[in-house]
Amino acid sequence: MAKMTESEWKTFLVEAPRTGKLATVRADGSPHVAPVWFDLDTDGTIVFMTRDKSAKGRGLRRDPRLAMCVDDERPPFSFVTIEGLATISEDLEEMLVWPTRIGGRYMWADLAESYVAVATRSPASSS
């Protein structure tokens, strides 16, 4: 399979609402993989949300290393894999745009507000 250019992989990530499979590192060093909804910021940064008490959130606070795979399950079965370090933001003003953008990508626009309500309520345990 040919390697995508930066423009190609960015287009692939945003052209359809595909779920990312995010891998983080557990406290014992074992991998943890979970699906995430995401979007790209204007600078190409991949943005997703998780609760601070989730396995993903705890793992990224302890060890910011991550990998994510986003695939198209239709022939010819293409995919993008990303590896990097997470940056965690707790600035509510900065983060408020993301639940609407991400919710709007994966749900109908009129349901994006319900995603915002769930994403911004007080933290709860999940994984």
C-alpha positions, 0 to 999 in steps of 0.5 A, a space after each residue: 500500500 502506498 504511503 499517503 501524503 500529509 494532504 491525503 491523510 488529513 483529507 482521509 481523516 475528515 472526509 467521513 466520520 470514521 471512528 478512531 481506535 485509540 491506544 494508550 498505555 495502562 499503569 502496568 504497561 499493557 495497551 488499552 484500545 478504545 474507540 473515539 470520535 475526533 476532528 482535526 483542528 485548523 493546524 492539523 492537530 487531532 482532537 478527541 474528548 474523554 473523561 479524566 477518570 476513564 481508562 483513556 484519561 487516566 492513561 494519558 495523564 500518566 503517560 501521554 504516548 498514544 497511537 490511533 488507527 482510523 480505517 475505511 472498512 470498504 474496499 480497497 480498505 485504506 487506513 491511517 495510523 498516527 503516533 504521538 503525544 497527547 496534550 491535555 487541556 482543561 481550559 473550558 473556554 478553549 474546549 467548548 467548541 469541540 463537543 459541538 464540532 465532534 458531535 456534529 461530525 458523527 451525529 445529525 446537526 440537531 443532535 449535536 447539542 445533546 452530545 454537548 450536554 453529555 460531554 460537558 456534564 460533570 465527570 463520571 467513570 467510563 473507559 
